[in-house]
């Protein structure tokens, strides 16, 4: 399906800016495929709404097919998040990648991707890390690019650079950055509004077409997750761990009176709150930063056009799409190991949302 357009996303939750992106993706004439993070996100936190509700919302807002970007790629930094998403998009046969961008400047992002993949860039990053000890990798990344006159203006531009790098490696040749709409609340602003006032505060900020799905969703507020991270760091981590970040998290937890204080004190000059949460999440689930591409994806939602994409793809040698539990029997050993880890992440989400173990393995994709 080389005429299809892929969007790598979280939709946590989907808002009018996302709906605009999907609308533009449809102008290409081919199917629109979303590769959407599962129950855990790049910030190292659980999604506010469960993955099936978010996938249904995406189809209601213009997607044809929603496939899962599984854990741990979904809860990784920009490089591994983009690598995993690009592998799924290419594996399902997407010919284009569309993504939101602060600049909307394809030539700028291509130039950044070219330099980002060079030996010169890698060497300059090593020197920058030695020159500015304690500086975060994201800050150094942008400073090193800026030395070449390449000025990125936000996190979505940085993700776009990685989408282009990994998309190219996997045979995708068309990239379409879309300048983000101004005056539209971000997903984080919607989550904040929901945390402070529930649907009464957030309803008008969410894409209208998504409301029927999201209002029936299983909710996972971050407060419960923060409490779990605090307990894990305080009770189960200690000075003997070989991981510097986890040793620091354990020390911070022992000096904190409650989860709120722990969460506030967790970021450092070098490590963001997202990076620290990811390390703790990896520790809880027993395996973290991915070393390989995903060997599978899960079907989360589809309409008739999306089902046609899947039917056509079955005749080709693409990434395995898990529709029912029996489909996992055909995976290789690495794939079976990966899906077991993704199920552990789903079980953690079930725990956080008061559901029995195995709840999400029994769910079926949403068909519209």
N, C-alpha and C positions, 0 to 999 in steps of 0.2 A: 504493500500500500504506500508507494513512494509519494503519492499525492496527499498523504495525511500529514497533519500538523500536530506535533506534540507540545504539551505545556507541562513542565515539571513544577509541582506546586505543593502547597500545604493546605490552602483554603481553610484557615483556622481563625475565624470563619470566612466564608466567601462574602465579598462586599461588592458594591457597584463598580469599583475599579477592576476587580477580577472578572465581573460580568462583561465589562467593556473589552477586556483582553480576549475572552472567549468569542465575543462577537466578531472581533477582527480576525481571529483565527479561522472562523467560518467563511470569511470572504475568499479564502483560497480555493473553496469549492470541494475540497476533500474532507474526509472524516477528521474530527478533532478528538485527540487522545490525550487524556490527562494522566500523568504519572504522579500520583499523589501520596504523600507520606502517610503511613499508617497511624498507629496510636501514639507514637512519640515523634517529636519535631526537632528541627535543627537547633533550637534553643536548649535542648536537653530536658524538655518538659513534656508532660502529656498534653495531647490536643484537648481543647475545651469540649468539643463535640466528638462523638465516636466516629470512626472512619466510614462506616456505612451510611450514616446520616450525611456526612460531608460529601461523600461520593454522589449520593442522590441529589444533593443540592447542586453539585457541579453539573449533572446532566440536566437538571431543570433550568440551569443558567446558560446552557449552550454546548456542553461537552457531549460527545457520542459514546465514549468509552472511558471508564476510569479504572486504572490498574494501580496496584499498590507499590509504592517504593518501600520495601520492607526495612525493619530494624536489622542491623545498626546503621545503614546508610541514611535512613530518615532522621536519625539523631546524631549526625556527624557534622563536622564543619563544612565550609563551602566546597572544598575540593572533593571530599568523599561523597557529599550530598549530590553534587553535580555529576560525579563519575557514576554513581549508582543510577541516578535518573537518566543519564545519557545511555547507559547500557540497556535499560528497560525500553526506552524510546526506540533505540536502534533495533533491539530484539523483536519489537512488534512491527517493524517496518516503516517507521515514521521517516518522511523525507525532509521535514522542516522542524525547527525548534523555534517557538515563540516565547518571549519572556518579558516581564516588566523590567524597566530600566530607568534610573534617574536621568541619564543623559539622552537615551534613545539614539545614540550615535554608533552605528554599526562599525564605521571605519575606525573609530577610537577603540572600540572593544576588540576588534580584530587585531589591531596593532598591539594592544595589551596582551592578548592571547599569544601572539607570535613571540613577544619578548618574554612572557611568563614561562613559556616552554623551553627557553634557551639555556645553555650552559652558562652564558654570561649572567643571566638573571640569578641563577642558583648560586653562583660564586659571589655576586654582589649581596645577596641575602645573608650568606654566611659572614661576610665582612660586617654588614650592618648589625647583625646580632652580636658580634664581638665588640663593635664600637658603642652600641647602646644597650648594654646589659640591663635586663629588666623591662625593656620595651616590648609591648605586645606584638605578635606576628602580623596582625592585621594592620597596625600602624606602620610597621616596617615595610610591609608589602606595598602600601600606597606610596610611601616615601621613595622607595626604590623605583617604582614606576614613574613617579613625578620627576625624578632625575632625568628621565628620557622625554619629558614633556607630555607624559600620558597622565592626565588628571582624571581620576575616577571620583564620582560625586556621591557615592553611597553604597550600601550593602548589596543592592540589587545589581548595580554595575559590576561589582566584584563577582557575584554569582554568574552574571552573564559572561564574564571572561572565562570562567571554568566551564560553563555550558559549551562555549565555542571550542575550547581545547578538547574536551572529552567527546563532544559530538563529532568533531572532525576525525578523531581517532577511530570512531566506530562507523564512519561512512556517511554521516549526515553532512550535507553541504550547504544547506540553506538556513540562515539564522535571521530572525526578525525581532529585534528589540522594539518594545513599545514604550514610549515615554509615559511615565506614570501620570495619572490624572491629578491635578491639583484640587484642593478643596474637598477631597474624598477621605473620610476617616480610614486609617490603616487598620489592619487586623488587630494589632496590639492595642490600639485605642478602643476598638470594639470590645476586646476582652476586658480591658479596664472598666469600661462602662458596665459590662455585664457583672463584673465582680462587685461593683459598688451599688448597682440598682437593678440587677436582673433584666428580664425582658423589657420591663417598662423603660429602662434607660437605653437598652441596646437595639430594640426592634427597628427603629427608623434608620439605623446605621447599616444594617445587613441588607444584602440584595433581596428585594421583595420576593422574587421567585423561589428563593431558598427557604423561606420561613416555614412552609408545610413540613419540610424534611427536618429542619433544625429544631423546631418546636417539639418534635417527637424523639429527639436524640437523647442518648445517655450522656450526662454531663460529668466532667471531671475537673473541678476547680483545682487550681495549683496549690492551694493551702495544704491539702492533704498530702500532696506529693512532697512539699517542702518539709512537712513533719516527718515523713518517712526518711528523707535524706538526712535530716538532723539525727534521727534515732540510729540510722545505719552508721553515720560517721562517729557518733559518740559512743556507741555500744560495741560495734564490730570492727572498727578500724583502729589501728594503733601504730606506735612508732616503728614496729618491725616491718611494716609494708615497704616494698622496694620503690613504690611510686611516690615521687615527691609531692605531687598534687594531693594524693590521698592522705599522706602524712600531715600536710598542712590542713586539710579538711578536718581530720581527726583532732588536731590541736585547736582549731577554731571552734569545733563543736563542744569540746570540753570547757572552753572559756565562755560559751554562750549559755544564756539562761533559757532560751526558748527558740523555736524554729525561725521566728521573725528576725531575731538578733543574728542567728547563724547565717541566714540567707543574706542579710545586709552586709555582714562582714566577710563573706566568702570571696568576692572578687578581689583581685590584686591589680597592681599596675600592669603586670604582664599577662595575667589570665582573667578573662572575662567571666561573668556569672554563668554564661552559657557553657563555656569550656569546663568550668568546675562542676556544673550540674551533669554534663555529659560524662565526666570521669566517675562521678558517684553512681550514675545510672549504669555505666559499664560494670562497675564493681558489684552492684546488686545482681545484675543478670549474668555475671560470670564471663562475659566476653564483650569486647567493645569495638574499637576502631577496625573497620573491615580491611582485609588484605587483598580481597579479590572482588570481581564484579558479582552482582546478584546472579544466581543460577535459576531463579524462578521469579514469578510475580503472581499476585492474587487478583482475580476479577472482583471488583467491588461494586460496579454499577455499569449499566449499558442501556442504550435504546436500540431500536431495530437496526439502525445504521452501524452502531457499535458491534452488535452481534454478527453482522455481516463481515466486519473486519476480522473478528475472531475466527469465523468459519473459513475465510480465505487464508488466514495465517496458518491454520492447522495443516494445510497442504505444503507448507514451506518449513524450513528448519530454523525456526525462530526461538525466542526464549519460551520455556514452558509456562503456560498460564494455568494456574490452579483454580479450577471452578468448583470442585468437590474434593473431599478428603482422599478419595481413591486415586486422584490424579497424582498424588505425591509418590506413588509406588514407582513411577517411571523416572524419578529424579536420580542423578548420580549421588555418590556419597557426600560430596561437598554440598549439593543442593539439599539433601536430607538434613545435614547438619545445620544449614542456614535456616531452613523452615522450622526446625526445632527451636532455634533461637528466637525467631519471629513469634512463635507460639508462646514462648516464655514472656516476651514483651506484652503480648495480648493478655496473658494471665495476670501480669502485674497491673495492667489497665483494669482488668476485671476486679482485682483486689481493691484498687483505688476507687472504683465506682460501686462497690458493694454487690458485685455479681459473683456467682460461683465459678470456680476454675473450669476452663473449657467453654465458657459462654461464647467467646468470639469464634471458636472453631466450629460451632454449630450454626452460625449465621450463614445465610445465603446471600449472594449478590442481589442487588436491587435491579429489577428489570422494569423499564418504563416504555 
